Amino acid sequence: MLDNKTILITGGTGSFGKSFTKYVLAHYNPRKIIIYSRDEYKQFVMQNEFKEYESKMRYFIGDVRDKERLKRAFEGVDYVIHAAALKQVPACEYNPNEAIRTNINGAQNVIDAALDTNVKRVVALSTDKAVNPVNLYGGTKLVSDKLFVAANAYAGNKDINFSIVRYGNVAGSRGSIIPVFANIIKNGGTELPITDFRMTRFWISLTEGVELVIKALTEAKGGETFISRIPSFKVTDLAEAMLPGCKMKEIGIRPGEKLHEIMVTTEDSFNTYEYDKHFIVYPQVVFNDRQVPDMSGTKVPEGFSYSSGNNTEWLTVEDIRELLKTVDLEK
Ligand SMILES: NC(=O)c1ccc[n+]([C@@H]2O[C@H](COP(=O)([O-])OP(=O)(O)OC[C@H]3O[C@@H](n4cnc5c(N)ncnc54)[C@H](OP(=O)(O)O)[C@@H]3O)[C@@H](O)[C@H]2O)c1
C-alpha cells in the first residue's frame, strides 16, 4: 500500500511524524516522504537523524495556515497525514485564536489543498480530548474532525477520501504523567502527586498509533474515525509500578482534565462497529456510495461507550512495570 507512494506529513518533525517516518522506512519502500512544518531547526535535526534515507526524504518549510504553500507541497503527493497541531491545553486556553487558526483553519486548508491536487488519501490525527471537549484544544480538534468527515462531500468522482485516527495520551509523551513521575523519582522524591485516586487512562504506544494510521490509509472509505482497542490502567497503579511502596498525595483534578479518557460516546454508539483490535465510528451522514462500512465487524450495542474507566481490559502493576521498560521518555 505504501510502496512507491509519496507521503506528506504535516507536523512531520513532531513525535508522531518521526515515529511514522521511521516505521514506514523500516517496513515499506515509499517513493518519497515529505515533512511539512515551520521550524527549520527541527527539520535540520530530523535530517541528521534520517541521514541514511536522504534520497527518500524531503523537507518543506511551511505553515498549515498557508493554503498556497500547502498546495505547492501537495503536488505529486499520494497520501497526506495531518499531524500538525497546537496541542498543549494551557497554551490553547491562553491563545485561543492561535489554536483556532492552526487546528481549525489549518485543517480546512489541508482539505482544500488535497481536493485541489491529486492526493488520494488524507488521514487526520484526533485525540480523546475532542470527545465531549472540556477545553479549547479538544474543542478545536472536534471541529477539525467534523471538517474531515464533511470533506468527503467534496470528493465527487475523484479518488480521494478523508478519515480520522483518534487516540489518547501516548505513554511517555511530553506533559503526560509518566515523565512527571519519572522526574520526581529522579530527584529523590518519595511521594507522587495523583490528581484523583479514581483517575484512569488508556495505554497506547506511538507504534500502535502509527499502525492505526496505516490501517486507516489502507482501509478507509471516507469519514470513519478509527480507534484502537487498548488496555486501561489506574493512575495509582502506575505510581506503584514506578515507585513501589510510594506515598501518594491526592492533589485534585486540574482545569480541562477528565477523570477518564473517553473514545466513543453513547451517542456515537449508533454508528460504531467493533473489530478485533479497533473500533470504527462511521459518519452519521454519507456523501458518496464509496462510503460503505466494513461489515466484518459487529455493531456495538445501543448505549455502549468506550472510556478508560469502563474498559474490559486492565493492566496490573506488574504489566505496567513491564511496559515501562519500552517507554521512550520525551524531554
Ligand atoms: N502526543 C500525544 O500524546 C497525542 C495524543 C493524541 C493525539 N495527538 C495528536 O497527534 C498529532 C501529532 O502530535 P505530536 O505528539 O506528534 O505533536 P508534536 O510532537 O507537538 O508535533 C507537532 C508538529 O506540528 C508542527 N506544527 C505545529 N504548528 C504548525 C503549523 N501551524 N504548521 C505546520 N506545522 C506545525 C510542529 O513543527 P513546527 O513547530 O516546526 O511547525 C511539529 O512538527 C496532533 O494532531 C495531536 O493532536 C497527540
The ligand as a Gaussian input file, in Angstrom:
#p B3LYP/6-31G(d) Opt

LIG

0 1
 N        1.203000      13.226000      21.703000
 C        0.081000      12.718000      22.121000
 O        0.024000      12.154000      23.240000
 C       -1.168000      12.790000      21.263000
 C       -2.312000      12.136000      21.698000
 C       -3.462000      12.180000      20.906000
 C       -3.443000      12.882000      19.700000
 N       -2.328000      13.549000      19.303000
 C       -2.389000      14.299000      18.036000
 O       -1.373000      13.814000      17.199000
 C       -0.857000      14.871000      16.383000
 C        0.644000      14.905000      16.452000
 O        1.034000      15.070000      17.793000
 P        2.570000      15.068000      18.208000
 O        2.617000      14.487000      19.581000
 O        3.414000      14.498000      17.132000
 O        2.815000      16.651000      18.302000
 P        4.201000      17.420000      18.463000
 O        5.287000      16.494000      18.846000
 O        3.929000      18.615000      19.309000
 O        4.467000      17.936000      16.974000
 C        3.678000      18.904000      16.360000
 C        4.196000      19.121000      14.949000
 O        3.364000      20.088000      14.298000
 C        4.166000      21.101000      13.728000
 N        3.360000      22.311000      13.674000
 C        2.800000      22.994000      14.699000
 N        2.107000      24.036000      14.237000
 C        2.225000      24.006000      12.876000
 C        1.739000      24.820000      11.833000
 N        0.984000      25.896000      12.086000
 N        2.038000      24.496000      10.552000
 C        2.814000      23.422000      10.277000
 N        3.300000      22.610000      11.224000
 C        3.018000      22.921000      12.512000
 C        5.405000      21.163000      14.632000
 O        6.563000      21.665000      13.997000
 P        6.887000      23.245000      13.897000
 O        6.652000      23.788000      15.265000
 O        8.279000      23.298000      13.437000
 O        5.934000      23.782000      12.870000
 C        5.614000      19.669000      14.877000
 O        6.257000      19.095000      13.767000
 C       -1.568000      16.144000      16.833000
 O       -2.592000      16.434000      15.912000
 C       -2.145000      15.793000      18.180000
 O       -3.347000      16.499000      18.406000
 C       -1.172000      13.514000      20.046000

